[in-house]
Each structure stands twice: as C-alpha cells, then as structure tokens.
Amino acid sequence: MKHLSSRTLPGVTGFKKLFCLLTLWLMASAGAWAQQDNATLVPLSLEERMSASDLVLEGKVISQKSFWDARHENIYTVNQVQVYKLFKGQAAGSTVEVLTEGGRVGLRMHVYSATLQLLPQQQGVFFLQQAPKGKETANRYQAYGSMQGFIHYKVDQKSARDPFGRYASIQGDLYPNLTRLSGVPFKTINPNHELEGTPKVPERQLRRAVPEISDFTPKSLRAGTADVLTITGNNFGATRGSGYVEFPDADDGGKSFIKPLDTDYISWSNTQIKVKVPTYGIDGGTAGTGKFRVVNSDPSTSTAASDLLIIFAYSNVGYDDDERGIPLTSYGPEHINQNTKGGYTFQFGASFEANKPALYAFKRSMNEWSCSTLINWDTQSGSNIARTADDNLNSVRFSNTAELPANVLGRTISRYAGCIIGKDVNFWVEEIDMEFSPSFAWQYGPDQPTNVQYDFESVTLHELGHAHQLSHLILPRAVMHYAVGRGQVSRTLSQANDIAGGKYVMNLNASAQFCEEPIMIPKQQNACSIPVETIVLQGTYQTGTNTVLLQWEVENEENVLTYVVERSATGNPDSYVEIGRVTAANRGTYQFTDPNPLPTLAYYRLRILKSNNTVEFSELAQVAGPEFTNLIFPNPGVKDVNLNFNTAQRDQLKLEFFDTAGRFFGALTIDVVPEVKSYSLQLPDLAPGYYIIRWTTGSQNGTFRFLKIADRPQ
C-alpha cells in the first residue's frame, strides 16, 4: 500500500537459511506470477480502457491540491495535468483536472489501497471519464479503473508500464496500440520536450566510471523499518550527486523500480553506500525482493548479482513541511485504542452482514491476524453502515459500482492523523474502512475456490494486512504477496513474513507516543478470537423492576461450555467484572437478569468458555440506566469528545454549533441507533470559548452547553 503525501512541486541476522529457501520458491514460482492479478486488481485490457473512456490523453502532472469533500467525509486530490497528446475525445484546454481519491490536508491523510495516487512531474497516458456527480466541473475527470487508468512513463528510458503490462518503447509499442484502438491518429496539443527531445550526451560519456557492486549486507532485511542496507563496491562517486539506489517495486512484482527519499540515504562514498530500504519511495511504491541497482551521477548503472530478500514491509506515510523546515520524510504510523476498548471495532453494511458466508470469512480473517499478532480488532453487528466516510466508524461494506473503481476486488482506506512538536512528527491510524465488490465470482468458504472463483477469505486476509499497516511483498507464500489469482487460496499467515511484520507493528503500538493518543491494548492469547457465527446480545433496562434483562441468540454452540456474563462502567477491556454464569444447553437462546444495574451507562459482554480451553468474547451490549442523560464529555473539552445519547429508534442526530451571541459555527450529522449509547465525535474547528449545541432528531430536540478549550499544539 502506497502512502503518499500531498506534495507541492519540488540488520537482520539469522535469515541465511530462510533466504535460500525463499529464493528457491521465487525461482520455482516465477512462471506462475504472470497468471495472477496484481494485488486486488483484475486486469482491464487496453481495448476495455479505450472503449470506456471519454478522454484518452498523454500528459504530465504539474500541480496538486488536496481537499475535503462538502460533507467533510473524504479527502480528494485534484491533479492539474498538462495535455501533450489526445488519443480520444476533446479537451477543453491545454490542461485538465484529474480527480483521485485520498491525499493530505494538514496533518490528516487518507490512503487507499488498489487506488491511483499521482505525484507531481509524473507523465503518462490517462484513460479518463467525467468526474462523479457532486465533484464534477467542465474540465474535471477521473481515471477509469483507477490504477489501471494511468500508464506511467519512465521518461529517461522512453518506456512505460501499468499494473499488468510494460511497453519497452512508448513511440514504438504504446502509440501504435492506442491509435489502432481509437481508429484515428493522435493529435498533438503541446510538445513533450522531455520525451521527444534528444538527450544531451555528456562530454565525459567516453570516460564513464561504471559502478561495480562487490557485496551488500545484510542479505535480508525489513522495508519501512529504518533497516539500513550497506552496499560495497567501486565507482559509486565520491558524493551522491544525482546518483541513487533503486529497488524492485513490490506493488507490481518488480516490473519497475522505486527510489528512496533523499532523507533515506545515510552515507555515500566512492566505495560504500548506506541507505534505508523504503516502503515510501520518491515515486511511490514499496521495496520488494529482487536485485537492486546503483546508478551514479554519470549516469551509469550496476545491478546486484543476487537478490536482496525483503522479509516484510511496514507501511509508511510521507510528510514534508517547508514552513517548519521538515524535508520529505517517511514515518511509520501506529495503531491506537480508538474504540476505548483496546483497539478498533469493525461495523458492517447491511448487505455485507446479510451475506453470512462473507461475514464469516471476514471474521475468520480477523481471528487469523488477532491470534497471530494480538492486534485488537472487534466487531459490532446491526449498524447497517451505508457509506464510507471519515466518521470514527470502521466500516466494512459491499460497495456499488459507482464507489469502487472498475475491476477492483476490494480495498482498504487507512485514515491517518498526526501531530508535530518542534520537528518531531508522529502519525497514527485514526480509522480503517474497507470496501469489497459484490459482482465478482467469489468463493466465500470454507470450501475451496474453483479455477474461476476468487477466494474471499484470502482477499480479506490480505486487505486486513493493509489495515495492520503492512505493504506488499514479492514472496508467493506470504499473504502480503503482491498478486492474487482465481483459484488461489492464501488463508494462513506466514510465520516468517506476515506474522513477523504484524508483531513488529504491535511492538511499536505498545510504545508511548508524544501525541498523547491512547495506546492500543493487545488481545490476550487465550482470548484472541471473536465468535465467527453471530452471537446477538441485547440488553434492556426494566423500569418496573429496576433490573436489566440480557438476552442472546447463538447460531453455533459447538464446544461451548459456559456463558460468563460480565459488566463494565467504562467499556475498557480490563474493567469488566463477572456478575453471573449461564450453562450452555445447546438451545440457541438464553437470558440473564442483572438485579443491580448501574445508574447511568453499562457495558455488558459474554465471556464464552469452550471445551478446548479457549475463550471468546461476544460483541458488547450498551444499556442506559435509570439516571442516564444525553451529554457531551469531557466538558470542558478539545476537538475529540464523546457523546452519550439514547434513542428508541434508528435516527439521524444533527448537532448545530452556536456561540453565546447566536453566531453559527458549523454542524455535524451522525447516525444513532438504539443499540449504541456512546459515540466518539470530532467537533468542527472551533476557537476556545463557550458554545451552545442544538441537537435535533426526527422526534427529539434539546441543547448542550460546551466549553471548548485549546487543542494540543501541532
């Protein structure tokens, strides 16, 4: 997964045996990779792309600007593209706007897997359709097929590539194919001097110093972790100058190469280079297993004689800030305790939750990660999430064809927030959303897929790896391998790669960060899994008896011995206390009465004891007690607050913010449901001071008084 900032223009030891084994795997499997799809993309032919596009052009990204949409739900980036040639359609001018999903606004970033992200100065062919409704202008487009809607030029080599193909010659291979499909000659709008000009031959061409790589250490390491590769040899150049190291790009299986950032170079001399191995390159991409190259300032190139093995890749984000004097640098984001219960709670769209085989496959994938790395993921049923948005909800949905790009099986949206103190920068995962296509031939399991089906559990396991903040690998036996194919099954994590990467991330999550975000609480090894089959737990306060009636339904009671009823006043994982037990009787429905309910808000859960000595936890039930009131807290508070709100029916709650003089400062709308009593909110940008918050639903209204205090410095 590429994590790109919105820029303006500008030793692991002990793996030798593993290295040998994996090298043999790579050699044995090389022929099969061509039959696989790239990550979660399904190939679109040139003919399909040409036919579906309103406008096909050659151009260069000359500027970018990221922005929030009108509802402040998603970040988009407008890329200003200078038009060089037209292969189909008519452009309104010499430039067009290409809209891409994701980007950075301040210290908030949205990064989409399997989705096009452009960078300034990139050239290529764009297959464009009109921008979606609500974001359209006369000159604004989006790439058809997203990543497959852009053929990226390697200008210095006069070659091009897309996720599934490479064109050795732009003029000799690509242009003839495009004009054949369009049926008309291309039209030149502006000359492409960089591509069409004859490069000036340096006077020192005849006395070039060809670099020689004699060795490198270590032979295997981790990408995105600040691991340093030391390259020894000769003729690298006394200083780096315009030289660089480049690594095979794991995002396309090594068909292209990526360059580290300037800040990744530790040292450079004529005989030795030290460089960090990146998951955030200057042109995007992720370093993968293969033969890296050294290019000196002449420029002359040398390729390593043997493969560098990338064990795992930790996803990084890129950030630069000219005003603060921070050059473009990569940072590894951490997970937090977003749900106040230890980690993140996934909630489902209605059609996804109704598709039980898909839901169970997703939960099996969650358990595979949680029980391997102890990452704290949970689920909440009955939410019926209707859209993908930055809303503090971690959604999992089947998306319609207007939302997902063409021929994308699924994707993960990582939403990041950050803070800066001085020049120290820290990012964390604020929210995770996932979208899957319902229109492909899926095998949801537990049966094996046929040779025409995609294995849903394999795809969800891979996408949850992105949510775990792991990037692609070029290792066919790893779940995070860059490619997936019809009939391919990859339902088990690799101990040496996927699990090692996940545990590395979890170790970082356990360290305190200066941004003061709550630290993720790892799951317990003997209670790492959630029930795959749904257990519906509901609680109701009984006014007449001053009790709480808990009822639950169980789809599968195999190996279940006892349901332990637990209660908490805060919902924190370590705050639950046992209040009773019910013996499993294989009858599917149960109930329990709490005779001493808490006065305000109570969280209930079931600790399920099984005959194989494992423990599972049900989803939570929130119950409003006799003294429960609707309120915002903490008060006084900063931008991130909590809302306690009780509703008898599913509704929309609108919050409007006014100062004491009656001036309007913004509004929020959230979906409220009877099953949830407490919500996390991000308030509009408010200056410190007193505010009156008017709230309305379809059947209720009222006001809160709130004292906003200054947010922490950034």
C-alpha positions in Angstrom: 0.0 0.0 0.0 1.5 3.3 -1.0 1.2 6.1 1.5 1.8 9.4 -0.3 1.9 12.9 1.0 0.3 15.7 -1.0 3.5 17.4 -2.0 3.9 20.7 -3.8 6.2 20.6 -6.8 9.5 20.3 -6.0 20.5 -5.6 10.1 18.5 -8.5 10.5 20.7 -11.6 11.1 20.0 -15.3 11.2 18.0 -15.5 7.9 20.5 -17.1 5.6 18.7 -20.4 5.5 15.4 -18.7 5.1 16.9 -16.6 2.3 18.0 -19.7 0.4 14.6 -21.4 0.8 12.6 -18.4 -0.3 15.0 -17.8 -3.3 14.1 -21.3 -4.4 10.4 -20.5 -4.0 10.8 -17.4 -6.1 12.6 -19.3 -8.9 10.1 -22.1 -8.8 7.1 -19.8 -8.9 8.3 -17.1 -11.3 6.4 -18.6 -14.3 3.1 -18.6 -12.3 3.1 -15.0 -11.3 2.2 -13.8 -14.8 -1.1 -15.6 -14.4 -2.0 -13.8 -11.2 -3.8 -10.5 -10.7 -2.0 -7.5 -9.2 -3.0 -7.2 -5.6 -6.8 -6.9 -5.7 -7.0 -5.7 -9.3 -8.5 -7.7 -12.1 -6.9 -6.8 -15.5 -8.5 -4.4 -17.9 -7.4 -4.7 -21.4 -6.3 -1.6 -23.4 -9.4 -2.1 -25.6 -11.7 -2.0 -22.5 -10.0 1.1 -21.2 -10.1 2.9 -24.5 -13.8 1.9 -25.1 -15.0 3.1 -21.6 -13.1 6.4 -21.6 -14.5 9.8 -22.6 -11.0 11.2 -23.0 -7.6 9.5 -23.5 -4.5 11.7 -23.4 -0.8 11.9 -22.8 0.1 14.4 -20.1 2.1 15.4 -17.1 1.0 16.2 -13.5 2.1 19.8 -13.0 0.5 20.6 -9.6 -1.8 19.0 -7.0 -4.1 20.2 -4.3 -6.0 18.0 -1.8 -9.3 19.0 -0.2 -12.2 17.7 1.9 -15.5 17.0 0.2 -18.5 19.1 1.0 -19.6 16.8 3.8 -16.1 16.6 5.3 -16.1 12.8 4.9 -13.3 12.1 2.4 -10.2 13.7 1.1 -9.7 14.0 -2.6 -6.8 15.4 -4.7 -7.1 17.5 -7.8 -4.2 16.9 -10.2 -3.6 19.6 -12.8 -2.4 17.7 -15.9 -0.8 19.4 -18.9 -2.0 17.8 -22.1 0.6 16.7 -24.7 -1.4 14.4 -27.0 -5.0 13.4 -27.5 -5.8 9.8 -28.5 -9.6 10.0 -27.9 -12.1 12.8 -27.2 -11.6 16.6 -26.9 -10.0 18.5 -24.1 -11.4 22.0 -23.2 -7.9 23.5 -23.0 -4.2 22.7 -22.7 -4.7 21.3 -19.1 -7.3 19.1 -17.5 -8.0 18.2 -13.8 -7.8 14.6 -12.8 -9.5 13.8 -9.5 -8.0 11.0 -7.4 -9.2 9.6 -4.1 -7.1 10.3 -1.0 -4.5 12.8 -0.1 -3.3 15.0 2.7 -4.9 18.1 4.2 -2.7 19.5 7.0 -2.0 16.5 9.3 -4.9 14.4 8.1 -4.3 11.8 5.4 -6.5 9.3 3.6 -4.6 6.4 1.8 -6.4 3.9 -0.4 -5.0 0.5 -1.4 -5.5 -0.6 -5.0 -6.3 3.0 -6.0 -4.4 5.5 -8.2 -2.2 8.1 -6.5 -0.3 10.5 -8.7 2.8 12.6 -8.0 4.0 15.9 -9.5 6.0 15.5 -12.6 4.7 12.1 -13.4 4.0 11.6 -17.1 1.9 9.0 -18.9 -1.3 8.1 -20.7 -4.6 8.9 -18.8 -7.9 7.0 -19.6 -10.5 9.4 -18.3 -14.2 9.6 -17.5 -16.2 12.6 -16.3 -15.7 13.2 -12.5 -18.5 11.8 -10.3 -21.6 13.8 -9.5 -21.1 16.4 -6.9 -17.4 16.8 -7.8 -17.7 17.4 -11.5 -16.6 20.5 -13.4 -16.4 21.1 -17.1 -12.8 20.1 -17.1 -12.5 17.6 -14.3 -12.2 13.9 -14.8 -11.3 10.6 -13.0 -9.2 7.7 -14.2 -11.3 4.8 -15.5 -10.1 1.7 -13.5 -8.2 4.0 -11.1 -4.7 2.5 -11.1 -5.3 0.8 -14.5 -6.4 4.2 -15.9 -2.8 5.5 -15.9 0.1 4.2 -18.0 3.2 5.6 -16.2 6.1 6.8 -18.3 9.7 6.1 -17.5 10.8 9.2 -19.5 14.6 8.7 -19.3 14.2 5.1 -20.7 11.3 6.1 -23.1 9.3 3.1 -21.7 6.0 2.8 -19.9 4.1 0.5 -17.6 0.8 -0.1 -16.0 -0.1 -2.6 -13.2 -0.2 -5.5 -15.7 1.9 -4.5 -18.7 5.2 -3.0 -19.8 5.9 -1.1 -23.0 9.6 -1.2 -24.0 9.1 1.8 -26.3 6.5 4.5 -25.9 6.7 5.5 -29.5 7.2 2.1 -31.0 4.8 0.0 -28.8 2.3 2.1 -26.9 1.4 4.8 -29.5 0.6 2.2 -32.3 -1.6 0.2 -29.9 -3.5 3.3 -28.8 -4.1 4.7 -32.3 -5.2 1.2 -33.5 -7.8 1.1 -30.8 -9.0 4.7 -31.3 -9.1 4.4 -35.0 -7.7 7.9 -35.6 -4.2 9.4 -35.4 -3.3 11.1 -32.2 -3.5 14.9 -32.0 -0.6 16.9 -30.5 -1.7 19.7 -28.2 1.6 20.7 -26.6 5.1 19.3 -27.5 6.5 16.8 -24.9 10.1 18.1 -24.9 11.2 15.7 -22.1 10.1 12.7 -24.0 10.7 13.7 -27.6 14.0 15.6 -27.2 17.3 14.0 -27.8 19.2 13.9 -24.5 22.5 15.8 -24.5 25.4 13.4 -24.4 27.8 14.4 -21.5 31.4 15.2 -22.6 32.6 12.6 -20.1 30.5 9.9 -21.7 33.6 8.3 -23.1 35.2 8.1 -19.7 32.3 6.9 -17.7 33.1 5.2 -14.4 30.8 2.2 -14.4 29.8 1.3 -10.8 30.6 -2.1 -9.5 28.7 -3.8 -6.7 31.0 -6.3 -5.0 28.8 -7.1 -2.0 25.9 -6.0 0.2 24.8 -6.7 3.8 22.6 -7.9 5.2 21.2 -10.3 2.6 17.7 -10.0 4.0 16.1 -7.2 5.9 12.8 -5.4 6.5 11.4 -2.5 4.5 10.0 0.7 6.1 11.6 0.0 9.5 14.8 2.1 9.1 16.8 -1.1 8.4 20.0 0.0 6.6 21.4 -1.7 3.5 25.2 -1.4 3.2 26.4 -1.7 -0.4 30.2 -2.0 -1.1 32.0 -1.7 -4.4 33.6 0.9 -6.6 32.9 3.9 -8.8 29.7 4.9 -6.9 31.0 8.5 -6.9 32.7 10.5 -4.1 29.4 12.1 -3.3 25.9 11.1 -4.2 25.2 14.0 -6.6 22.4 12.9 -8.9 23.0 9.2 -8.1 20.6 6.9 -6.5 19.8 3.3 -5.4 16.6 1.7 -6.7 14.8 -1.4 -5.6 12.3 -3.7 -7.3 8.8 -2.3 -6.7 6.7 -4.9 -4.7 3.5 -3.3 -5.8 3.9 -4.6 -9.4 6.1 -7.7 -8.6 9.3 -6.0 -9.5 8.4 -4.9 -13.1 9.5 -1.4 -12.2 11.9 0.1 -9.6 11.5 2.7 -6.8 13.9 5.2 -5.4 14.3 6.0 -1.7 13.7 9.6 -0.5 16.7 11.9 -0.1 16.3 11.6 3.7 16.8 7.8 3.4 20.5 8.0 2.4 22.8 7.6 5.4 26.1 8.0 3.6 27.6 7.8 0.1 31.2 7.4 -0.9 33.0 6.0 -3.9 33.2 2.6 -2.3 30.2 2.3 0.1 26.6 3.4 0.2 24.3 3.1 3.3 20.6 3.6 2.6 17.3 2.8 4.4 15.1 0.4 2.5 11.7 2.2 1.9 8.1 1.5 1.7 7.5 5.1 0.6 9.6 5.9 -2.4 10.2 9.2 -4.2 7.8 8.0 -7.0 5.7 5.9 -4.7 6.0 2.1 -4.4 7.4 -0.4 -1.9 10.8 -2.1 -2.0 10.5 -5.8 -2.7 12.6 -8.8 -3.0 15.0 -8.9 -6.0 18.1 -7.4 -7.5 18.5 -3.7 -6.6 20.5 -1.3 -8.7 23.0 1.5 -8.1 23.1 4.5 -10.6 25.9 7.0 -10.2 25.9 10.6 -11.4 27.3 9.8 -14.9 24.7 8.1 -15.1 25.9 4.5 -15.2 24.2 1.5 -13.7 25.2 -1.6 -11.8 22.8 -4.4 -10.8 23.4 -6.6 -7.7 24.4 -10.1 -8.6 21.9 -11.7 -6.2 18.5 -11.0 -4.7 18.0 -8.9 -1.6 15.3 -10.6 0.4 12.6 -8.3 1.9 11.2 -10.2 4.9 8.2 -7.9 5.5 7.3 -4.3 4.6 5.9 -1.8 7.2 3.7 0.8 5.6 5.0 4.4 5.9 3.4 7.8 5.2 5.3 10.7 3.7 5.3 14.2 5.1 7.1 17.5 4.4 6.6 21.0 5.7 8.6 23.8 4.2 7.5 26.3 6.9 8.8 24.1 9.7 11.9 23.1 7.7 10.9 19.5 7.5 12.1 17.8 4.3 10.1 15.0 2.8 10.5 12.1 5.2 8.7 8.8 5.7 7.0 7.9 9.0 5.6 4.7 10.4 2.1 5.2 11.8 0.9 3.4 14.9 -2.4 1.9 15.9 -4.3 3.4 18.9 -7.1 2.5 21.2 -9.7 4.1 19.0 -12.8 2.5 20.5 -11.8 3.0 24.1 -12.0 -0.8 24.4 -8.4 -1.6 23.3 -8.4 -1.1 19.6 -10.8 -0.8 16.6 -14.4 -2.1 16.1 -15.5 -3.0 12.6 -19.1 -2.4 11.7 -20.8 -3.7 8.6 -23.0 -2.6 5.8 -26.4 -4.2 5.7 -25.8 -6.3 2.5 -22.4 -7.4 3.9 -23.8 -8.5 7.2 -26.7 -10.3 5.5 -24.3 -12.3 3.4 -23.4 -14.8 6.2 -20.7 -16.7 4.3 -18.9 -13.4 3.5 -19.3 -12.2 7.1 -17.9 -15.4 8.5 -14.9 -15.3 6.1 -14.1 -11.8 7.2 -14.3 -12.8 10.9 -12.1 -15.8 10.2 -9.5 -13.5 8.7 -9.8 -11.2 11.7 -9.1 -14.1 14.0 -6.1 -15.3 11.9 -4.5 -11.9 12.4 -5.6 -11.3 16.0 -4.5 -14.7 17.3 -1.2 -14.4 15.4 -0.2 -10.8 16.4 -2.7 -10.0 19.1 -3.9 -6.9 17.3 -7.1 -5.7 19.0 -9.9 -5.9 16.4 -13.6 -6.4 17.3 -16.9 -6.2 15.5 -20.3 -4.7 16.2 -23.4 -6.0 14.4 -26.6 -4.3 13.4 -25.0 -1.0 12.4 -26.1 -1.0 8.7 -23.3 1.3 7.6 -24.5 3.0 4.4 -21.4 4.9 3.2 -17.6 5.0 3.5 -16.6 8.2 5.3 -14.2 9.7 7.9 -16.7 9.3 10.7 -14.9 7.4 13.5 -16.6 4.3 12.3 -14.5 1.4 10.9 -16.8 0.2 8.1 -16.8 -3.0 6.1 -19.1 -2.9 3.1 -20.1 -4.3 -0.3 -19.8 -1.1 -2.4 -21.8 -0.3 -5.5 -20.2 0.1 -8.9 -20.2 3.9 -8.6 -18.0 3.7 -5.5 -15.3 1.1 -6.4 -13.1 1.6 -9.4 -13.7 -0.8 -12.3 -12.1 -4.3 -11.7 -11.1 -3.8 -8.1 -11.9 -6.8 -5.9 -11.6 -4.8 -2.7 -9.6 -2.1 -1.0 -8.6 -0.7 2.4 -8.8 3.0 3.4 -6.3 4.0 6.1 -7.2 7.3 7.6 -4.3 8.9 9.5 -3.9 11.9 11.8 -0.7 13.4 13.1 0.9 15.9 15.4 4.1 17.8 15.4 6.1 19.1 18.3 9.1 21.1 17.0 10.3 19.0 14.2 9.2 15.7 15.7 6.4 14.1 13.7 4.1 11.3 14.7 1.2 9.7 12.8 -1.4 7.2 13.9 -4.3 5.2 12.3 -7.4 7.3 13.1 -9.8 5.0 11.2 -9.9 2.0 8.9 -12.6 1.4 6.2 -12.9 -1.5 3.8 -14.8 -1.9 0.6 -15.4 -5.0 -1.5 -17.1 -5.6 -4.8 -20.2 -7.9 -4.8 -20.0 -8.5 -8.5 -17.2 -11.0 -8.9 -17.3 -14.8 -8.7 -16.5 -15.3 -5.1 -15.9 -18.4 -3.0 -16.7 -17.4 0.5 -15.6 -20.6 2.1 -15.0 -22.7 3.8 -14.9 -24.7 0.6 -12.0 -24.3 -1.8 -12.5 -21.9 -4.8 -12.8 -23.3 -8.4 -10.4 -22.0 -11.0 -12.8 -19.3 -12.0 -13.5 -18.0 -8.5 -11.7 -15.6 -6.2 -11.3 -16.7 -2.6 -12.9 -14.1 -0.4 -11.1 -15.1 2.8 -7.7 -14.8 1.0 -8.6 -11.3 -0.2 -10.0 -10.2 3.2 -6.9 -11.6 4.9 -4.7 -9.6 2.5 -6.7 -6.4 3.0 -6.6 -6.8 6.8 -2.8 -6.9 6.4 -3.0 -3.4 4.9 -5.2 -2.4 7.9 -2.4 -3.9 10.1 -0.1 -1.4 8.2 1.8 -3.9 6.1 2.7 -3.3 2.5 3.2 -5.7 -0.4 5.9 -8.3 -0.8 7.3 -10.3 -3.6 7.0 -13.6 -1.8 4.4 -16.0 -3.2 4.0 -17.9 0.0 3.1 -14.8 2.0 -0.4 -13.4 2.4 1.0 -9.9 1.6 2.4 -11.1 -1.7 1.5 -8.5 -4.3 -0.6 -10.8 -6.5 -3.8 -12.8 -6.2 -5.3 -15.1 -8.8 -8.5 -17.0 -9.5 -8.5 -20.3 -7.6 -5.7 -19.2 -5.4 -6.0 -19.9 -1.6 -4.0 -18.0 0.9 -5.8 -18.3 4.2 -2.9 -18.8 6.5 -0.3 -16.2 7.6 3.4 -16.8 7.0 5.2 -17.0 10.3 8.4 -15.6 8.9 6.9 -12.8 6.9 3.3 -11.8 7.7 3.3 -12.6 11.4 6.8 -11.2 11.9 5.7 -7.9 10.3 2.5 -7.8 12.3 4.4 -8.4 15.6 6.8 -5.6 14.7 3.9 -3.2 14.2 2.4 -4.4 17.5 5.7 -3.7 19.4 5.6 -0.2 18.0 1.9 0.2 19.1 2.9 -0.6 22.7 5.3 2.3 22.9 4.2 5.7 24.2 3.9 8.4 21.7 4.1 12.2 22.3 0.8 12.8 20.6 -1.0 11.5 23.8 -3.3 9.2 21.8 -4.5 6.2 23.8 -2.2 3.2 23.3 -3.7 0.0 21.7 -4.2 -2.8 24.3 -3.2 -6.1 22.7 -5.6 -9.0 23.0 -4.9 -11.9 25.3 -3.5 -15.0 23.7 -6.2 -17.3 25.2 -9.0 -14.9 24.3 -7.8 -13.6 20.9 -10.7 -14.7 18.7 -14.2 -13.5 18.3 -17.1 -15.9 17.5 -17.3 -16.4 13.8 -21.0 -17.3 13.9 -23.1 -14.4 15.2 -24.0 -14.1 18.8 -26.6 -11.4 19.2 -26.5 -9.9 22.8 -29.2 -7.4 23.7 -29.9 -5.6 27.0 -32.9 -3.7 28.1 -33.5 -1.7 31.3 -36.7 -2.8 33.0 -38.2 0.3 34.7 -40.8 -1.6 36.8 -38.2 -3.9 38.5 -35.1 -1.7 38.2 -33.2 -4.6 36.5 -31.5 -5.2 33.2 -32.7 -8.1 31.1 -30.0 -9.6 28.9 -30.9 -11.9 26.1 -28.8 -13.6 23.5 -29.1 -15.8 20.5 -26.3 -18.2 19.3 -26.0 -19.7 15.9 -23.4 -22.4 16.7 -22.7 -23.8 20.2 -20.1 -26.3 19.3 -17.6 -26.8 22.1 -19.3 -24.1 24.2 -19.5 -24.9 28.0 -20.5 -21.7 29.8 -21.5 -18.1 29.1 -20.0 -15.8 31.7 -21.9 -12.5 31.9 -19.6 -9.5 32.5 -20.3 -5.8 33.1 -18.3 -2.6 33.0 -19.0 1.0 33.6 -16.4 2.3 31.0 -16.1 -0.5 28.4 -12.3 -0.7 28.9 -11.2 -4.3 28.4 -9.6 -4.6 31.9 -12.6 -3.2 33.7 -15.1 -6.0 33.3 -16.3 -7.9 36.3 -18.3 -11.2 36.4 -21.9 -10.9 37.5 -23.2 -14.3 36.7 -22.9 -17.5 34.6 -25.3 -19.5 32.4 -24.5 -23.1 31.4 -24.7 -23.8 27.7 -27.6 -26.2 26.9 -27.5 -26.2 23.1 -30.8 -24.4 22.9 -29.7 -21.3 20.9 -31.5 -18.7 23.1 -30.6 -17.6 26.6 -31.4 -14.8 29.1 -29.9 -13.4 32.3 -31.2 -10.7 34.7 -28.8 -8.2 36.3 -30.6 -7.3 39.6 -28.3 -4.3 40.4 -27.9 -2.2 37.3 -25.5 0.7 37.1 -27.2 4.1 37.3 -26.0 5.6 34.0 -24.3 3.6 31.3 -23.3 0.0 31.5 -21.4 -2.3 29.0 -22.2 -6.0 29.0 -20.4 -8.8 27.3 -20.3 -12.6 27.3 -17.0 -14.4 28.0 -17.6 -17.8 26.3 -15.7 -20.7 27.8 -15.1 -23.6 25.4 -14.2 -27.2 25.9 -10.8 -26.8 24.0 -9.7 -24.3 26.8 -10.1 -21.3 24.5 -12.1 -18.2 25.3 -14.2 -16.0 23.0 -15.9 -12.7 23.7 -19.2 -11.6 22.3 -20.0 -8.2 21.0 -21.0 -5.6 23.6 -24.4 -4.5 24.6 -24.8 -1.0 25.9 -27.6 -0.3 28.4 -28.8 3.1 29.6 -29.6 3.0 33.3 -32.2 5.0 35.3 -30.0 8.1 35.6 -28.7 8.1 32.1 -28.7 11.6 30.4 -27.7 12.8 27.0 -24.4 14.7 27.3 -21.1 15.6 25.7 -18.0 14.9 27.6 -15.3 15.7 28.7 -16.7 19.2 29.2 -14.6 21.4 29.1 -13.0 19.6 26.2 -11.0 19.7 23.0 -11.9 18.7 19.5 -12.2 15.0 20.2 -15.2 14.3 22.5 -17.7 11.6 23.4 -21.5 11.8 23.2 -23.9 9.8 25.3 -27.2 9.6 23.5 -30.2 7.3 24.0 -32.7 6.8 21.2 -35.6 4.3 20.9 -35.2 4.0 17.1 -32.7 4.3 14.3 -32.4 8.0 13.5 -30.2 10.9 12.4 -28.9 13.3 15.0 -28.0 16.8 13.9 -25.7 18.9 16.1 -25.5 22.7 15.3 -22.9 24.9 17.0 -23.5 28.5 18.1 -21.6 30.9 20.2 -23.3 32.8 23.0 -24.1 35.7 20.5 -26.0 33.2 18.3 -23.4 33.0 15.5 -23.4 29.7 13.6 -20.1 27.8 13.6 -20.9 24.5 11.8 -22.9 21.3 12.1 -22.5 17.6 12.4 -24.9 14.8 11.5 -24.4 11.3 12.8 -26.5 8.1 12.7 -27.8 6.9 16.1 -29.2 3.5 16.9 -30.9 2.0 19.9 -28.1 -0.5 20.5 -25.4 2.2 20.9 -25.4 4.8 23.7 -22.0 6.3 23.4 -20.4 7.8 20.3 -16.9 9.3 19.5 -17.1 12.7 17.8 -14.7 15.2 16.2 -16.1 18.7 16.5 -15.9 21.4 13.8 -12.9 23.7 14.0 -13.9 25.9 17.0 -11.9 28.6 18.8 -11.7 28.2 22.6 -14.9 29.6 24.2 -18.5 28.8 25.3 -20.8 27.2 22.7 -24.5 26.2 22.6 -25.0 22.9 20.8 -28.6 22.5 19.5 -29.5 18.9 18.7 -32.4 17.5 16.8 -33.7 14.1 15.7 -36.9 13.1 14.0 -38.7 13.0 17.3 -36.5 14.9 19.9 -34.6 18.1 20.4 -32.5 19.8 23.0 -29.3 21.7 23.8 -25.9 21.1 25.3 -23.6 23.8 26.7 -20.0 23.2 26.0 -16.7 24.9 26.9 -14.1 24.4 24.1 -10.5 24.6 25.3 -7.4 24.8 23.1 -6.3 21.7 21.3 -2.8 20.4 21.9 -0.2 22.2 19.9 0.8 21.0 16.4 
